[in-house]
Amino acid sequence: PTILVIDDEENVRTLLKQALEFGGYKVLAAEDGKQGIDLFKEGNDIHVILTDVMMPVMDGLQVLEEAHKIDPDIEVIVLTGLGTQESAIEALKKGAYDYLQKPMNMEELFLTVRKAMERHRLTRENQTYQKNLELIVEKRTAELTETKNFLQSVLDSSWDYAIIASNMRGNISLFNQGAVRLFGYSQDDIRGELTSTLFPPSDKDADGPFGVSKQQLTPGQVHHREGIVKSNEGLLIVVSMSVATLTDKAGKVIGALCI
């Protein structure tokens, strides 16, 4: 893990660099804010910035703002001296991870740096997870679309049979070209309409789709019957049909398929 140390006091800068390197970190050092931001812009994989508040050229608050413009997720710890607590509070309001007072307690320094590193790691992991999830969803959506288009193509190639599917409320969700030819409705016009538009109920107990009662629509059951259907032109046509139940993965009945 890499830390960028920015401090205009050479002795403080050297002390921090040596201590952090001894603690196992890679350390880049800069003597003012501008130099530090230039190092950050160069593409160095920096995880945490440790910056003094009071510096010439560019102070710590400006470093914080510029660093977040480059990488909104960078963790910044500000170093404050006597009389600069107000600047530290201002830094926290602007998104600094924490602040440390000079002269620093080394134990507190390492604890704060470790926590900032951990938050940086979790943020990056979450971003990677979200990106991977988006790619998976995108890929899965494309696969489902391809499958749907393929199935629709297969169904539409069957002109000799009218194939219609609906949910349990009777709203039509699938209408192949065979059904278009038989009933005279376009696929766009009929989708969402009730199956009773095509299949006038012949029995008062037929409360399910395609003139079959919901009680009869059980998993694995196929109902064969003769019936009268009505075309878009108002013609009544005698048909022989099979009505099967559609179930989800859990075996729950979610609709019916009529051929």
Salt bridges, closest charged atoms under 4 A:
ASP7 OD2 - LYS102 NZ 2.82
GLU9 OE2 - LYS102 NZ 3.52
GLU21 OE2 - LYS17 NZ 2.63
ASP38 OD2 - LYS34 NZ 3.21
ASP45 OD2 - HIS47 NE2 3.98
ASP52 OD2 - LYS102 NZ 3.36
GLU65 OE2 - LYS94 NZ 2.66
GLU66 OE2 - LYS69 NZ 3.25
ASP71 OD2 - ARG124 NH2 2.83
GLU75 OE1 - ARG119 NH2 2.95
GLU90 OE2 - LYS94 NZ 3.99
GLU118 OE2 - ARG121 NH2 2.46
GLU125 OE2 - ARG121 NH1 2.52
GLU143 OE1 - ARG140 NH1 3.30
ASP188 OD1 - ARG191 NH1 3.65
ASP205 OD1 - LYS204 NZ 3.73
